[in-house]
């Protein structure tokens, strides 16, 4: 099949590539930066897209960040592709501090407590919520009793505080990313426009020289015109 990998990766290899991409995270970040520089649109519009992507990484909608980022980018009139690229701010290296900051902020705003050193309890709450969803789905087709206890605890102690607490740090991080990205993108776009203009002038000059060789007439180059 066309474009199909010859060496199929195992599940373990895919998981390792997710945690540490081939070439390292430095290469991955360089690729993201390269893609951002080549995006169409004004620097401000691209910056708003980046803001939407970074903000989305502070939301607990794991697995749906691309969708959420696209919606937020549409609301703030940002570049949607830039928003999708901006979600790479959330990665295995940053998800832990993002989660801790969001949970602490959420519990603080809600007047509840977030105790450190409860990683096992947190993982168990994720597991119980996933089990409830799976169990209740199969309960539709069987005589099993529906139970939302684990999911209710997850909503009350994890998801809702995460959702509320991620708003403030998400806005702060997104705003910082916006003001860092806009001037860099503006400078890059100006340099790229100059390079394109220079290439266009060179092609135009070559075309004039070729035409002059056919007609036998002298051609005034751009350097000659500047000297004149």
Buried (B, 14 or more C-beta within 10 A) or exposed (E): EEEEEEEEEEEEEEEEEEEEBEEEBEEBBEBBBEBBBEBEBEBBBBBBBBBBBBBBBBBBBEEEBBEBBBBBBEEBEBBBBBBBBBBBBBBEEEEEEBBBBBBBBBBBEBEEEBEEEEEEEBEBBBEBBEEBEEBBEEBEEEEEEEEBEBBEBBBEBBBBBBBBBBBBBBBBBBBEBBEEBBEBBBEBBEEEEEEEEEEEEEEEBEEBEEEEEEEEEEBEEEEEEEEE
